[in-house]
Amino acid sequence: MNNLYDLDNIFAKILRSEIPCNKILENEFALAFSDINPQAPIHILVIPKNPYINFYDFTKNASNKEHESFWKLVNDVIEHYKIEKEGFRIITNSGNNGNQDVPHFHVHLLGGENLGRMIG
């Protein structure tokens, strides 16, 4: 485990069932649930079940099986909402400059409407 990981972050509490979530799908290594402050008609968070702080930590330290399972769950959520043809956006924030709010790696999967340009 990464000794800089905050065991009291909200996603760690969700994974320990201390805080409820609106679970969409899950597998052995990842969990997908609705964002409590949705920014689009479809706004799902996908998180690994093991303690990774951000994208860099996850890509450097997670096992191949964790990587495979995580991205498979992202695809399963895309298929669940049938947005593979109309499109979607995947966002992950990292660190202070990336405005990461929760220090547990996660991706935001947004869709269900035209999301506009990303920047500008």
N, CA, C and O atoms as a GROMACS GRO file, in nm:
protein
  480
    1MET      N    1   0.084  -0.119   0.000
    1MET     CA    2   0.000   0.000   0.000
    1MET      C    3   0.088   0.124   0.000
    1MET      O    4   0.194   0.127   0.063
    2ASN      N    5   0.043   0.224  -0.071
    2ASN     CA    6   0.112   0.352  -0.076
    2ASN      C    7   0.096   0.420   0.060
    2ASN      O    8  -0.016   0.445   0.104
    3ASN      N    9   0.208   0.451   0.130
    3ASN     CA   10   0.196   0.508   0.264
    3ASN      C   11   0.153   0.655   0.262
    3ASN      O   12   0.133   0.714   0.368
    4LEU      N   13   0.137   0.716   0.145
    4LEU     CA   14   0.083   0.850   0.137
    4LEU      C   15  -0.068   0.850   0.114
    4LEU      O   16  -0.132   0.955   0.113
    5TYR      N   17  -0.125   0.732   0.095
    5TYR     CA   18  -0.267   0.719   0.068
    5TYR      C   19  -0.348   0.755   0.192
    5TYR      O   20  -0.318   0.709   0.302
    6ASP      N   21  -0.451   0.838   0.174
    6ASP     CA   22  -0.539   0.881   0.284
    6ASP      C   23  -0.652   0.781   0.302
    6ASP      O   24  -0.745   0.776   0.222
    7LEU      N   25  -0.644   0.701   0.408
    7LEU     CA   26  -0.745   0.599   0.436
    7LEU      C   27  -0.881   0.657   0.471
    7LEU      O   28  -0.980   0.584   0.474
    8ASP      N   29  -0.888   0.787   0.497
    8ASP     CA   30  -1.014   0.850   0.534
    8ASP      C   31  -1.080   0.926   0.418
    8ASP      O   32  -1.177   0.997   0.439
    9ASN      N   33  -1.028   0.911   0.297
    9ASN     CA   34  -1.093   0.980   0.185
    9ASN      C   35  -1.229   0.915   0.158
    9ASN      O   36  -1.252   0.799   0.192
   10ILE      N   37  -1.318   0.991   0.095
   10ILE     CA   38  -1.456   0.946   0.076
   10ILE      C   39  -1.467   0.816  -0.003
   10ILE      O   40  -1.555   0.734   0.024
   11PHE      N   41  -1.378   0.795  -0.102
   11PHE     CA   42  -1.387   0.672  -0.180
   11PHE      C   43  -1.342   0.551  -0.100
   11PHE      O   44  -1.397   0.442  -0.115
   12ALA      N   45  -1.244   0.569  -0.014
   12ALA     CA   46  -1.203   0.460   0.076
   12ALA      C   47  -1.319   0.423   0.168
   12ALA      O   48  -1.341   0.305   0.196
   13LYS      N   49  -1.392   0.523   0.215
   13LYS     CA   50  -1.507   0.498   0.302
   13LYS      C   51  -1.620   0.428   0.225
   13LYS      O   52  -1.688   0.342   0.280
   14ILE      N   53  -1.639   0.465   0.098
   14ILE     CA   54  -1.739   0.396   0.015
   14ILE      C   55  -1.698   0.250  -0.003
   14ILE      O   56  -1.782   0.160   0.008
   15LEU      N   57  -1.570   0.227  -0.030
   15LEU     CA   58  -1.523   0.089  -0.051
   15LEU      C   59  -1.538   0.004   0.076
   15LEU      O   60  -1.556  -0.117   0.068
   16ARG      N   61  -1.530   0.068   0.193
   16ARG     CA   62  -1.549  -0.004   0.321
   16ARG      C   63  -1.696  -0.008   0.362
   16ARG      O   64  -1.727  -0.057   0.471
   17SER      N   65  -1.786   0.043   0.278
   17SER     CA   66  -1.930   0.048   0.305
   17SER      C   67  -1.965   0.135   0.425
   17SER      O   68  -2.067   0.114   0.490
   18GLU      N   69  -1.880   0.232   0.455
   18GLU     CA   70  -1.908   0.328   0.562
   18GLU      C   71  -1.997   0.441   0.512
   18GLU      O   72  -2.068   0.505   0.589
   19ILE      N   73  -1.992   0.466   0.381
   19ILE     CA   74  -2.074   0.567   0.316
   19ILE      C   75  -2.143   0.497   0.198
   19ILE      O   76  -2.077   0.425   0.122
   20PRO      N   77  -2.274   0.517   0.182
   20PRO     CA   78  -2.343   0.450   0.071
   20PRO      C   79  -2.312   0.517  -0.063
   20PRO      O   80  -2.269   0.632  -0.069
   21CYS      N   81  -2.334   0.442  -0.169
   21CYS     CA   82  -2.322   0.497  -0.303
   21CYS      C   83  -2.429   0.432  -0.390
   21CYS      O   84  -2.483   0.326  -0.356
   22ASN      N   85  -2.458   0.496  -0.501
   22ASN     CA   86  -2.551   0.439  -0.598
   22ASN      C   87  -2.468   0.356  -0.696
   22ASN      O   88  -2.427   0.404  -0.802
   23LYS      N   89  -2.445   0.229  -0.659
   23LYS     CA   90  -2.359   0.141  -0.738
   23LYS      C   91  -2.425   0.110  -0.871
   23LYS      O   92  -2.544   0.077  -0.878
   24ILE      N   93  -2.346   0.122  -0.977
   24ILE     CA   94  -2.392   0.089  -1.112
   24ILE      C   95  -2.344  -0.051  -1.149
   24ILE      O   96  -2.425  -0.137  -1.183
   25LEU      N   97  -2.214  -0.074  -1.143
   25LEU     CA   98  -2.153  -0.203  -1.174
   25LEU      C   99  -2.026  -0.217  -1.091
   25LEU      O  100  -1.973  -0.119  -1.040
   26GLU      N  101  -1.980  -0.340  -1.080
   26GLU     CA  102  -1.850  -0.363  -1.017
   26GLU      C  103  -1.794  -0.496  -1.064
   26GLU      O  104  -1.866  -0.581  -1.117
   27ASN      N  105  -1.664  -0.511  -1.043
   27ASN     CA  106  -1.599  -0.640  -1.066
   27ASN      C  107  -1.500  -0.660  -0.952
   27ASN      O  108  -1.503  -0.588  -0.853
   28GLU      N  109  -1.414  -0.756  -0.965
   28GLU     CA  110  -1.323  -0.791  -0.856
   28GLU      C  111  -1.234  -0.674  -0.814
   28GLU      O  112  -1.203  -0.660  -0.696
   29PHE      N  113  -1.194  -0.590  -0.909
   29PHE     CA  114  -1.094  -0.487  -0.880
   29PHE      C  115  -1.143  -0.342  -0.895
   29PHE      O  116  -1.067  -0.249  -0.869
   30ALA      N  117  -1.268  -0.322  -0.935
   30ALA     CA  118  -1.314  -0.185  -0.958
   30ALA      C  119  -1.463  -0.171  -0.927
   30ALA      O  120  -1.538  -0.269  -0.927
   31LEU      N  121  -1.504  -0.047  -0.900
   31LEU     CA  122  -1.642  -0.014  -0.866
   31LEU      C  123  -1.684   0.108  -0.947
   31LEU      O  124  -1.608   0.204  -0.960
   32ALA      N  125  -1.805   0.105  -1.001
   32ALA     CA  126  -1.862   0.218  -1.073
   32ALA      C  127  -1.989   0.262  -1.002
   32ALA      O  128  -2.074   0.180  -0.969
   33PHE      N  129  -2.001   0.393  -0.977
   33PHE     CA  130  -2.119   0.446  -0.909
   33PHE      C  131  -2.148   0.587  -0.957
   33PHE      O  132  -2.063   0.654  -1.016
   34SER      N  133  -2.270   0.632  -0.933
   34SER     CA  134  -2.314   0.765  -0.977
   34SER      C  135  -2.244   0.874  -0.898
   34SER      O  136  -2.225   0.862  -0.777
   35ASP      N  137  -2.205   0.980  -0.968
   35ASP     CA  138  -2.148   1.097  -0.903
   35ASP      C  139  -2.260   1.169  -0.828
   35ASP      O  140  -2.370   1.183  -0.881
   36ILE      N  141  -2.234   1.213  -0.706
   36ILE     CA  142  -2.339   1.280  -0.626
   36ILE      C  143  -2.365   1.423  -0.674
   36ILE      O  144  -2.464   1.484  -0.636
   37ASN      N  145  -2.276   1.476  -0.759
   37ASN     CA  146  -2.293   1.611  -0.814
   37ASN      C  147  -2.275   1.602  -0.966
   37ASN      O  148  -2.175   1.650  -1.019
   38PRO      N  149  -2.372   1.541  -1.035
   38PRO     CA  150  -2.353   1.513  -1.178
   38PRO      C  151  -2.340   1.640  -1.262
   38PRO      O  152  -2.409   1.739  -1.241
   39GLN      N  153  -2.248   1.632  -1.358
   39GLN     CA  154  -2.222   1.743  -1.449
   39GLN      C  155  -2.277   1.716  -1.588
   39GLN      O  156  -2.260   1.796  -1.680
   40ALA      N  157  -2.344   1.601  -1.605
   40ALA     CA  158  -2.403   1.560  -1.732
   40ALA      C  159  -2.514   1.461  -1.699
   40ALA      O  160  -2.519   1.409  -1.588
   41PRO      N  161  -2.603   1.432  -1.796
   41PRO     CA  162  -2.709   1.334  -1.769
   41PRO      C  163  -2.656   1.199  -1.721
   41PRO      O  164  -2.717   1.133  -1.637
   42ILE      N  165  -2.542   1.159  -1.775
   42ILE     CA  166  -2.473   1.039  -1.727
   42ILE      C  167  -2.340   1.087  -1.670
   42ILE      O  168  -2.259   1.144  -1.742
   43HIS      N  169  -2.318   1.063  -1.542
   43HIS     CA  170  -2.192   1.100  -1.477
   43HIS      C  171  -2.159   0.992  -1.375
   43HIS      O  172  -2.210   0.991  -1.263
   44ILE      N  173  -2.072   0.902  -1.416
   44ILE     CA  174  -2.036   0.787  -1.335
   44ILE      C  175  -1.890   0.797  -1.296
   44ILE      O  176  -1.806   0.838  -1.376
   45LEU      N  177  -1.860   0.760  -1.173
   45LEU     CA  178  -1.723   0.750  -1.126
   45LEU      C  179  -1.682   0.604  -1.128
   45LEU      O  180  -1.759   0.516  -1.089
   46VAL      N  181  -1.562   0.577  -1.174
   46VAL     CA  182  -1.506   0.442  -1.171
   46VAL      C  183  -1.378   0.450  -1.091
   46VAL      O  184  -1.290   0.530  -1.120
   47ILE      N  185  -1.369   0.364  -0.988
   47ILE     CA  186  -1.253   0.366  -0.898
   47ILE      C  187  -1.197   0.225  -0.884
   47ILE      O  188  -1.272   0.127  -0.888
   48PRO      N  189  -1.065   0.214  -0.866
   48PRO     CA  190  -1.009   0.084  -0.832
   48PRO      C  191  -1.042   0.053  -0.686
   48PRO      O  192  -1.057   0.144  -0.604
   49LYS      N  193  -1.051  -0.074  -0.654
   49LYS     CA  194  -1.081  -0.112  -0.516
   49LYS      C  195  -0.957  -0.106  -0.427
   49LYS      O  196  -0.969  -0.103  -0.304
   50ASN      N  197  -0.839  -0.105  -0.486
   50ASN     CA  198  -0.717  -0.095  -0.407
   50ASN      C  199  -0.673   0.051  -0.398
   50ASN      O  200  -0.715   0.134  -0.479
   51PRO      N  201  -0.589   0.084  -0.298
   51PRO     CA  202  -0.557   0.223  -0.268
   51PRO      C  203  -0.450   0.284  -0.360
   51PRO      O  204  -0.330   0.269  -0.336
   52TYR      N  205  -0.495   0.354  -0.463
   52TYR     CA  206  -0.405   0.428  -0.552
   52TYR      C  207  -0.446   0.574  -0.546
   52TYR      O  208  -0.565   0.606  -0.553
   53ILE      N  209  -0.349   0.662  -0.534
   53ILE     CA  210  -0.378   0.804  -0.514
   53ILE      C  211  -0.428   0.871  -0.641
   53ILE      O  212  -0.523   0.948  -0.637
   54ASN      N  213  -0.364   0.841  -0.754
   54ASN     CA  214  -0.397   0.910  -0.878
   54ASN      C  215  -0.362   0.822  -0.998
   54ASN      O  216  -0.317   0.708  -0.981
   55PHE      N  217  -0.382   0.874  -1.118
   55PHE     CA  218  -0.356   0.799  -1.240
   55PHE      C  219  -0.212   0.748  -1.244
   55PHE      O  220  -0.187   0.632  -1.276
   56TYR      N  221  -0.117   0.835  -1.212
   56TYR     CA  222   0.024   0.797  -1.215
   56TYR      C  223   0.051   0.682  -1.118
   56TYR      O  224   0.116   0.584  -1.155
   57ASP      N  225   0.003   0.692  -0.996
   57ASP     CA  226   0.020   0.586  -0.896
   57ASP      C  227  -0.041   0.455  -0.947
   57ASP      O  228   0.021   0.349  -0.935
   58PHE      N  229  -0.161   0.463  -1.002
   58PHE     CA  230  -0.229   0.344  -1.053
   58PHE      C  231  -0.150   0.281  -1.168
   58PHE      O  232  -0.127   0.160  -1.168
   59THR      N  233  -0.110   0.361  -1.265
   59THR     CA  234  -0.042   0.304  -1.382
   59THR      C  235   0.096   0.250  -1.346
   59THR      O  236   0.142   0.154  -1.408
   60LYS      N  237   0.162   0.308  -1.247
   60LYS     CA  238   0.294   0.260  -1.206
   60LYS      C  239   0.288   0.137  -1.116
   60LYS      O  240   0.378   0.053  -1.120
   61ASN      N  241   0.184   0.126  -1.034
   61ASN     CA  242   0.187   0.027  -0.926
   61ASN      C  243   0.079  -0.081  -0.929
   61ASN      O  244   0.093  -0.183  -0.861
   62ALA      N  245  -0.026  -0.062  -1.005
   62ALA     CA  246  -0.131  -0.164  -1.011
   62ALA      C  247  -0.084  -0.282  -1.097
   62ALA      O  248  -0.002  -0.266  -1.186
   63SER      N  249  -0.138  -0.397  -1.067
   63SER     CA  250  -0.105  -0.517  -1.144
   63SER      C  251  -0.173  -0.513  -1.281
   63SER      O  252  -0.266  -0.436  -1.303
   64ASN      N  253  -0.125  -0.596  -1.372
   64ASN     CA  254  -0.188  -0.606  -1.504
   64ASN      C  255  -0.334  -0.644  -1.490
   64ASN      O  256  -0.419  -0.593  -1.564
   65LYS      N  257  -0.365  -0.734  -1.397
   65LYS     CA  258  -0.504  -0.777  -1.376
   65LYS      C  259  -0.591  -0.660  -1.330
   65LYS      O  260  -0.706  -0.646  -1.372
   66GLU      N  261  -0.536  -0.574  -1.242
   66GLU     CA  262  -0.611  -0.457  -1.196
   66GLU      C  263  -0.636  -0.360  -1.312
   66GLU      O  264  -0.746  -0.308  -1.327
   67HIS      N  265  -0.533  -0.336  -1.394
   67HIS     CA  266  -0.550  -0.248  -1.511
   67HIS      C  267  -0.658  -0.303  -1.603
   67HIS      O  268  -0.749  -0.231  -1.643
   68GLU      N  269  -0.648  -0.430  -1.636
   68GLU     CA  270  -0.744  -0.494  -1.726
   68GLU      C  271  -0.886  -0.485  -1.670
   68GLU      O  272  -0.979  -0.449  -1.743
   69SER      N  273  -0.902  -0.517  -1.544
   69SER     CA  274  -1.034  -0.516  -1.482
   69SER      C  275  -1.092  -0.375  -1.473
   69SER      O  276  -1.211  -0.355  -1.494
   70PHE      N  277  -1.007  -0.277  -1.442
   70PHE     CA  278  -1.052  -0.139  -1.432
   70PHE      C  279  -1.108  -0.090  -1.566
   70PHE      O  280  -1.221  -0.042  -1.572
   71TRP      N  281  -1.030  -0.104  -1.672
   71TRP     CA  282  -1.072  -0.053  -1.802
   71TRP      C  283  -1.186  -0.136  -1.861
   71TRP      O  284  -1.266  -0.084  -1.937
   72LYS      N  285  -1.193  -0.264  -1.826
   72LYS     CA  286  -1.307  -0.346  -1.868
   72LYS      C  287  -1.434  -0.292  -1.804
   72LYS      O  288  -1.538  -0.283  -1.869
   73LEU      N  289  -1.427  -0.254  -1.675
   73LEU     CA  290  -1.545  -0.200  -1.609
   73LEU      C  291  -1.586  -0.066  -1.672
   73LEU      O  292  -1.705  -0.039  -1.687
   74VAL      N  293  -1.490   0.017  -1.710
   74VAL     CA  294  -1.523   0.141  -1.779
   74VAL      C  295  -1.602   0.108  -1.906
   74VAL      O  296  -1.705   0.170  -1.932
   75ASN      N  297  -1.554   0.011  -1.984
   75ASN     CA  298  -1.626  -0.029  -2.105
   75ASN      C  299  -1.763  -0.088  -2.074
   75ASN      O  300  -1.859  -0.064  -2.147
   76ASP      N  301  -1.772  -0.164  -1.967
   76ASP     CA  302  -1.902  -0.221  -1.928
   76ASP      C  303  -2.003  -0.112  -1.895
   76ASP      O  304  -2.121  -0.123  -1.928
   77VAL      N  305  -1.956  -0.005  -1.830
   77VAL     CA  306  -2.045   0.108  -1.798
   77VAL      C  307  -2.088   0.178  -1.927
   77VAL      O  308  -2.204   0.214  -1.943
   78ILE      N  309  -1.995   0.196  -2.019
   78ILE     CA  310  -2.028   0.257  -2.150
   78ILE      C  311  -2.136   0.175  -2.218
   78ILE      O  312  -2.232   0.231  -2.271
   79GLU      N  313  -2.122   0.043  -2.218
   79GLU     CA  314  -2.222  -0.044  -2.280
   79GLU      C  315  -2.353  -0.044  -2.202
   79GLU      O  316  -2.460  -0.048  -2.262
   80HIS      N  317  -2.345  -0.038  -2.070
   80HIS     CA  318  -2.464  -0.034  -1.985
   80HIS      C  319  -2.553   0.086  -2.022
   80HIS      O  320  -2.676   0.074  -2.028
   81TYR      N  321  -2.491   0.200  -2.046
   81TYR     CA  322  -2.565   0.321  -2.080
   81TYR      C  323  -2.584   0.339  -2.231
   81TYR      O  324  -2.646   0.436  -2.275
   82LYS      N  325  -2.530   0.246  -2.309
   82LYS     CA  326  -2.544   0.248  -2.455
   82LYS      C  327  -2.497   0.381  -2.516
   82LYS      O  328  -2.564   0.441  -2.599
   83ILE      N  329  -2.380   0.426  -2.471
   83ILE     CA  330  -2.326   0.553  -2.520
   83ILE      C  331  -2.203   0.533  -2.610
   83ILE      O  332  -2.135   0.629  -2.646
   84GLU      N  333  -2.175   0.408  -2.645
   84GLU     CA  334  -2.055   0.382  -2.724
   84GLU      C  335  -2.061   0.448  -2.862
   84GLU      O  336  -1.957   0.484  -2.916
   85LYS      N  337  -2.179   0.463  -2.920
   85LYS     CA  338  -2.191   0.523  -3.054
   85LYS      C  339  -2.206   0.675  -3.049
   85LYS      O  340  -2.145   0.745  -3.129
   86GLU      N  341  -2.284   0.725  -2.955
   86GLU     CA  342  -2.309   0.870  -2.948
   86GLU      C  343  -2.193   0.947  -2.887
   86GLU      O  344  -2.175   1.065  -2.915
   87GLY      N  345  -2.114   0.880  -2.804
   87GLY     CA  346  -1.995   0.942  -2.748
   87GLY      C  347  -2.004   0.971  -2.600
   87GLY      O  348  -2.111   0.967  -2.539
   88PHE      N  349  -1.890   1.000  -2.544
   88PHE     CA  350  -1.874   1.021  -2.401
   88PHE      C  351  -1.742   1.089  -2.377
   88PHE      O  352  -1.662   1.106  -2.469
   89ARG      N  353  -1.719   1.127  -2.253
   89ARG     CA  354  -1.591   1.185  -2.213
   89ARG      C  355  -1.543   1.112  -2.089
   89ARG      O  356  -1.622   1.080  -2.000
   90ILE      N  357  -1.412   1.087  -2.084
   90ILE     CA  358  -1.348   1.029  -1.965
   90ILE      C  359  -1.247   1.131  -1.916
   90ILE      O  360  -1.162   1.178  -1.991
   91ILE      N  361  -1.259   1.165  -1.788
   91ILE     CA  362  -1.169   1.264  -1.727
   91ILE      C  363  -1.110   1.206  -1.600
   91ILE      O  364  -1.178   1.139  -1.523
   92THR      N  365  -0.981   1.231  -1.579
   92THR     CA  366  -0.921   1.204  -1.449
   92THR      C  367  -0.836   1.326  -1.412
   92THR      O  368  -0.764   1.380  -1.496
   93ASN      N  369  -0.846   1.368  -1.289
   93ASN     CA  370  -0.769   1.480  -1.239
   93ASN      C  371  -0.659   1.426  -1.148
   93ASN      O  372  -0.678   1.325  -1.080
   94SER      N  373  -0.545   1.493  -1.147
   94SER     CA  374  -0.434   1.445  -1.067
   94SER      C  375  -0.361   1.561  -1.000
   94SER      O  376  -0.316   1.654  -1.067
   95GLY      N  377  -0.350   1.553  -0.869
   95GLY     CA  378  -0.274   1.652  -0.793
   95GLY      C  379  -0.338   1.790  -0.788
   95GLY      O  380  -0.449   1.810  -0.838
   96ASN      N  381  -0.266   1.883  -0.728
   96ASN     CA  382  -0.317   2.019  -0.710
   96ASN      C  383  -0.342   2.089  -0.842
   96ASN      O  384  -0.447   2.150  -0.859
   97ASN      N  385  -0.249   2.082  -0.935
   97ASN     CA  386  -0.266   2.152  -1.062
   97ASN      C  387  -0.375   2.090  -1.148
   97ASN      O  388  -0.432   2.157  -1.234
   98GLY      N  389  -0.404   1.963  -1.124
   98GLY     CA  390  -0.512   1.896  -1.195
   98GLY      C  391  -0.646   1.907  -1.125
   98GLY      O  392  -0.747   1.854  -1.172
   99ASN      N  393  -0.647   1.976  -1.010
   99ASN     CA  394  -0.769   1.996  -0.930
   99ASN      C  395  -0.833   1.864  -0.887
   99ASN      O  396  -0.955   1.849  -0.894
  100GLN      N  397  -0.751   1.771  -0.842
  100GLN     CA  398  -0.802   1.644  -0.790
  100GLN      C  399  -0.864   1.668  -0.654
  100GLN      O  400  -0.797   1.713  -0.561
  101ASP      N  401  -0.994   1.638  -0.641
  101ASP     CA  402  -1.065   1.661  -0.515
  101ASP      C  403  -1.051   1.545  -0.417
  101ASP      O  404  -1.039   1.566  -0.296
  102VAL      N  405  -1.052   1.423  -0.468
  102VAL     CA  406  -1.044   1.304  -0.381
  102VAL      C  407  -0.914   1.232  -0.413
  102VAL      O  408  -0.890   1.196  -0.528
  103PRO      N  409  -0.828   1.211  -0.312
  103PRO     CA  410  -0.698   1.149  -0.337
  103PRO      C  411  -0.704   0.996  -0.350
  103PRO      O  412  -0.632   0.923  -0.282
  104HIS      N  413  -0.793   0.951  -0.437
  104HIS     CA  414  -0.806   0.810  -0.473
  104HIS      C  415  -0.829   0.811  -0.624
  104HIS      O  416  -0.922   0.877  -0.671
  105PHE      N  417  -0.746   0.739  -0.700
  105PHE     CA  418  -0.759   0.742  -0.846
  105PHE      C  419  -0.903   0.710  -0.886
  105PHE      O  420  -0.964   0.616  -0.836
  106HIS      N  421  -0.954   0.791  -0.978
  106HIS     CA  422  -1.088   0.769  -1.031
  106HIS      C  423  -1.100   0.836  -1.166
  106HIS      O  424  -1.029   0.932  -1.196
  107VAL      N  425  -1.190   0.784  -1.247
  107VAL     CA  426  -1.224   0.851  -1.372
  107VAL      C  427  -1.370   0.890  -1.367
  107VAL      O  428  -1.453   0.821  -1.308
  108HIS      N  429  -1.398   1.003  -1.429
  108HIS     CA  430  -1.534   1.049  -1.449
  108HIS      C  431  -1.573   1.007  -1.590
  108HIS      O  432  -1.503   1.039  -1.686
  109LEU      N  433  -1.683   0.937  -1.602
  109LEU     CA  434  -1.738   0.899  -1.733
  109LEU      C  435  -1.865   0.981  -1.751
  109LEU      O  436  -1.962   0.963  -1.678
  110LEU      N  437  -1.863   1.070  -1.848
  110LEU     CA  438  -1.975   1.161  -1.872
  110LEU      C  439  -2.033   1.139  -2.010
  110LEU      O  440  -1.960   1.115  -2.106
  111GLY      N  441  -2.164   1.148  -2.020
  111GLY     CA  442  -2.230   1.133  -2.150
  111GLY      C  443  -2.377   1.165  -2.139
  111GLY      O  444  -2.425   1.222  -2.041
  112GLY      N  445  -2.449   1.127  -2.245
  112GLY     CA  446  -2.593   1.148  -2.246
  112GLY      C  447  -2.636   1.275  -2.315
  112GLY      O  448  -2.756   1.298  -2.333
  113GLU      N  449  -2.541   1.359  -2.355
  113GLU     CA  450  -2.569   1.481  -2.429
  113GLU      C  451  -2.437   1.530  -2.489
  113GLU      O  452  -2.331   1.478  -2.456
  114ASN      N  453  -2.445   1.630  -2.577
  114ASN     CA  454  -2.324   1.691  -2.629
  114ASN      C  455  -2.259   1.768  -2.514
  114ASN      O  456  -2.321   1.858  -2.457
  115LEU      N  457  -2.138   1.735  -2.481
  115LEU     CA  458  -2.070   1.792  -2.366
  115LEU      C  459  -1.993   1.921  -2.398
  115LEU      O  460  -1.932   1.980  -2.309
  116GLY      N  461  -1.997   1.963  -2.523
  116GLY     CA  462  -1.926   2.085  -2.560
  116GLY      C  463  -1.776   2.061  -2.570
  116GLY      O  464  -1.727   1.950  -2.547
  117ARG      N  465  -1.706   2.165  -2.603
  117ARG     CA  466  -1.560   2.154  -2.614
  117ARG      C  467  -1.500   2.140  -2.474
  117ARG      O  468  -1.551   2.195  -2.377
  118MET      N  469  -1.392   2.068  -2.467
  118MET     CA  470  -1.326   2.042  -2.339
  118MET      C  471  -1.263   2.171  -2.282
  118MET      O  472  -1.283   2.204  -2.166
  119ILE      N  473  -1.187   2.241  -2.366
  119ILE     CA  474  -1.116   2.361  -2.320
  119ILE      C  475  -1.140   2.470  -2.424
  119ILE      O  476  -1.138   2.445  -2.544
  120GLY      N  477  -1.162   2.590  -2.376
  120GLY     CA  478  -1.173   2.702  -2.468
  120GLY      C  479  -1.313   2.741  -2.486
  120GLY      O  480  -1.342   2.834  -2.560
   0.00000   0.00000   0.00000
